Amino acid sequence: MINENKLLNEANNYFLEKSYDKALFLYSQLSSFFPKNREYPIFALFCDIASEDEEKGLSLFDYFSVAKNENLDTAIAYVEDTVNAYDGDVDKMMHILEELTNSTVESLDAIRYEDFKTLIESRGSFRIAFEDIMFSTKVAIETKEDFFDFVTKLIDNDFNSTAYSYLDGFNEYFSYDSKIEELYKKLEEKKIATDHK
């Protein structure tokens, strides 16, 4: 008897550890054992994307992991649209980016954290504001306090793999900071809690 949850947790852990080949193998197994489950082929797709463009793969993984609990059909349709757009449909990609970019945010490569906080206020939640910009815009962090605040909010809103990539990216700058260790610990605790659900 296959333990579906255990296998899924293993696959997700491999993905978050950036072992995309191992994750893909397990997601593929899940897809063949449970062909009616529409999530597993989507997760397998993220492995493919992440092996070419890690940041996009991780962002899609985060988005889907959160959005599927609210509405699976909408989350799948969104991912399919985004992936089709990445596959060369430039007009479609531009349309998706336009939709994602809230009217208060110019379509720039980066948004200052101060401006992002204003966007959070106008959208009413960190999660909605971050989903608006996560595929089109980077958050430009200018101070250590902003960095810690931003990563903490990512963790609190279940954008765990994005939080890992920010921590990994900035780790060399703040490597001796105890706050970095606290944030890694918080992520690990969330991962353990999720694994035991």
Order of alpha helices (4+ residues) and beta strands (2+ residues): alpha-alpha-alpha-alpha-alpha-alpha-beta-alpha-alpha-beta-alpha-alpha-alpha
